[in-house]
Amino acid sequence: MMSPDDQARLAQAISDVEDDTSGEVVVVLAEQAGHYREIPLLWALLAALVTPWPLIWLTAISTSRIFLIQLAVGLALSLVLSWPRLRYALVPRSIKRTQGHEAASREFLRRGLTRTREKTGVLIYLALAEHHAEILADTGISDRVDAEIWADIVADLTGAIGDGRMTEGLLDAIRRTGAILAEHAPPRLDDVDELPNKVIVLM
């Protein structure tokens, strides 16, 4: 998903931007936000329900044979659509977006971003399967920064990922986030590094 060298570059970028702020930046890179195992079953069930009708109206196939065909269609489709690339392609974008946001919110809590001293933690979250990127900031920052600023960073990040430049996109997002933190949460004399600077990779 990301080479050790690229992870090291990102970790160094996080350390560098945190030298100029009391805020904390955490990067989470997830293979997927959700599994969507029910999606192939739903599509297979729908196809199996539709299959008998043209056979009943247009052929003289017996009911028992139609049932076997219906069963075969359902089983075959459930197996074929379980292939990850097809499965994710069938998931509605709104569901992917919801799953991505919920996963980002869980990671925001799990990684301690709500427990920084001045509420200045910022999460940069990526779910690759969903092509979902999100930035979440704690109240010490979110109350001072317009949501459109984060949206612009996310848009550029997703664009970079689409162009095959994920590491460069993340480096840019980290630096721009760091500049925002430096403006609104300058470093303190007694500042400490409250959260790990490494990239958190979820497989």
C-alpha positions in Angstrom: 0.0 0.0 0.0 2.9 2.4 0.8 6.6 1.7 0.9 8.6 2.1 4.1 10.6 4.9 2.5 7.4 6.8 1.7 6.1 6.3 5.2 9.4 7.6 6.6 9.1 10.7 4.3 5.6 11.4 5.7 6.6 10.8 9.3 9.4 13.3 8.8 7.0 15.8 7.3 4.7 15.5 10.3 7.6 16.1 12.6 8.7 19.1 10.6 5.3 20.8 10.7 4.8 20.1 14.4 8.0 22.0 15.1 6.1 25.2 14.3 2.9 24.5 16.2 1.4 23.1 19.4 -1.1 21.2 17.3 -0.9 17.5 16.4 -1.2 15.9 13.0 -2.1 12.2 12.6 -2.2 10.4 9.2 -4.2 7.2 8.9 -4.1 5.2 5.7 -6.7 2.5 5.5 -7.0 -0.1 2.8 -10.8 0.2 3.1 -13.4 1.9 5.3 -16.0 -0.9 5.0 -16.2 -4.5 3.7 -19.6 -4.3 2.1 -20.0 -8.1 2.2 -23.8 -7.8 1.9 -23.6 -6.0 -1.5 -22.9 -9.1 -3.6 -25.7 -10.9 -1.8 -28.2 -8.2 -2.4 -27.4 -8.0 -6.2 -27.4 -11.8 -6.5 -30.7 -12.0 -4.7 -32.2 -9.3 -6.9 -31.0 -11.1 -10.1 -32.3 -14.4 -8.7 -35.8 -12.9 -8.1 -35.9 -11.4 -11.6 -34.6 -14.5 -13.4 -37.8 -16.7 -13.3 -40.2 -14.2 -14.9 -38.9 -14.2 -18.5 -38.5 -18.0 -18.3 -42.1 -18.4 -17.2 -43.5 -16.1 -19.8 -41.3 -17.0 -22.8 -40.4 -20.6 -22.4 -42.0 -23.9 -21.5 -39.3 -24.8 -18.9 -40.7 -26.7 -15.9 -41.0 -25.0 -12.6 -38.5 -27.3 -11.0 -35.9 -26.5 -13.7 -36.6 -22.7 -13.4 -36.0 -23.0 -9.6 -32.6 -24.7 -10.3 -31.7 -21.9 -12.8 -32.7 -19.3 -10.3 -30.5 -20.9 -7.6 -27.6 -21.2 -10.0 -27.8 -17.6 -11.1 -27.9 -16.4 -7.5 -25.0 -18.5 -6.4 -22.9 -17.6 -9.4 -23.5 -13.9 -9.1 -22.8 -13.9 -5.4 -19.4 -15.5 -6.1 -18.5 -13.3 -9.0 -19.5 -10.1 -7.3 -17.5 -11.0 -4.2 -14.4 -10.1 -6.2 -13.2 -6.9 -4.4 -13.0 -4.6 -7.4 -16.5 -5.5 -8.6 -17.9 -5.4 -5.1 -16.6 -1.8 -4.5 -17.8 -0.7 -8.0 -21.4 -1.8 -7.0 -21.5 0.2 -3.8 -23.3 3.5 -4.2 -21.1 6.5 -3.7 -23.3 7.9 -0.9 -22.7 4.7 1.1 -19.0 4.8 0.5 -18.9 8.4 1.6 -20.9 7.5 4.8 -18.6 4.6 5.6 -15.6 6.7 5.0 -16.8 9.4 7.3 -17.7 7.0 10.0 -14.4 5.2 9.8 -12.6 8.6 10.0 -14.6 9.6 13.0 -13.7 6.3 14.8 -10.0 6.8 14.0 -10.2 10.4 15.3 -11.3 9.1 18.7 -9.1 5.9 18.7 -5.9 7.8 18.0 -6.4 10.3 20.9 -7.0 13.4 18.8 -9.7 14.5 21.2 -7.3 14.3 24.2 -4.7 16.9 23.2 -4.1 19.7 25.7 -5.5 22.5 23.6 -7.9 20.5 21.4 -5.7 21.1 18.4 -5.4 17.6 16.9 -6.0 17.1 13.2 -6.6 13.8 11.4 -5.8 13.2 7.7 -7.7 10.0 6.8 -7.5 8.0 3.6 -9.6 5.0 2.6 -8.1 3.7 -0.6 -10.9 1.3 -1.7 -13.5 4.0 -1.4 -11.2 6.8 -2.9 -12.2 8.7 0.3 -10.2 11.4 1.9 -11.2 13.4 4.9 -9.7 15.9 7.4 -11.1 16.1 10.9 -10.0 18.8 13.3 -10.7 19.1 17.0 -12.6 22.1 18.4 -9.5 24.2 19.1 -8.9 24.3 15.4 -12.3 23.6 13.7 -13.8 26.6 15.5 -11.3 28.9 13.9 -10.8 27.5 10.4 -13.5 27.6 7.7 -14.6 24.2 6.5 -13.9 25.2 2.8 -10.2 25.4 3.6 -10.1 21.7 4.6 -12.3 20.9 1.6 -9.8 22.4 -0.7 -6.9 20.4 0.8 -9.0 17.2 0.5 -9.9 18.0 -3.1 -6.2 18.4 -4.0 -5.3 15.2 -2.1 -7.9 13.1 -3.9 -6.8 14.6 -7.2 -3.2 13.6 -6.5 -4.3 10.1 -5.5 -6.3 9.8 -8.8 -3.1 10.8 -10.7 -1.1 8.1 -8.9 0.7 10.6 -6.6 -0.5 9.5 -3.2 2.7 10.2 -1.3 3.1 13.7 -2.9 -0.5 14.5 -2.2 -0.2 13.5 1.4 3.0 15.5 1.8 1.2 18.6 0.4 -1.8 18.0 2.7 0.5 17.6 5.8 2.4 20.9 5.0 -0.8 22.9 4.3 -2.3 21.5 7.5 0.8 22.4 9.4 0.7 26.0 8.1 -2.9 26.3 9.3 -1.9 24.9 12.7 1.1 27.2 12.9 -1.2 30.2 12.4 -3.9 29.2 14.9 -1.9 27.1 17.4 1.6 28.5 17.6 4.2 26.5 19.6 4.4 26.8 23.4 7.6 27.0 25.4 6.4 23.9 27.3 5.2 22.1 24.2 5.5 18.3 24.0 4.8 15.9 21.2 1.6 14.4 22.4 0.9 11.9 19.6 3.1 9.6 17.4 4.2 11.1 14.1 4.3 7.8 12.1 1.8 7.0 9.4 -0.8 4.6 10.7 -1.5 1.9 8.1 -4.6 -0.2 8.4 -4.8 -3.3 6.3 
